[in-house]
Amino acid sequence: MAHVLLSNITHESESSATSATALTMVLSAIQECSKWVASFLNTLSQETGWAFTVLMGGPDPEKPGGDITVFRYDFHA
């Protein structure tokens, strides 16, 4: 979903208000994804005693040109 929203930001036919709304939605989705992953993997780690690592990344909607940003999350009991 974030990829679709991000690609919509760059279309010249969109108004700046629509682009700002799309940007806000993409940023919110990225932040919520991080919270969801952290909560889910923390629970799994506590329940199983296993360690988990998640690597995710993509174009950063806050950086000019959509530079790639990468996040890594490590969870262990």
CORLIN-V179157 format. One record per backbone hydrogen bond with DSSP energy under -1.0 kcal/mol. CO is the residue of the C=O (numbers start at 1). NH is the residue of the N-H. Records with the same first field share a line. If there is no record, write none. Layout:
CO=NH / NH
//
This chain:
1=5
2=6
3=7
4=8
5=9
11=14
15=19
16=20
17=21
18=22
19=23
20=24
21=25
22=26
23=27
24=28
25=29
26=30
27=31
28=32
29=33
30=34
31=35
32=36
33=37
34=38
35=39
36=40
37=41
38=42
39=43
40=44
41=45
42=46
43=47
44=48
45=49
52=75
54=73
56=71
58=69
60=63
63=66
67=60
69=58
71=56
73=54
75=52
//
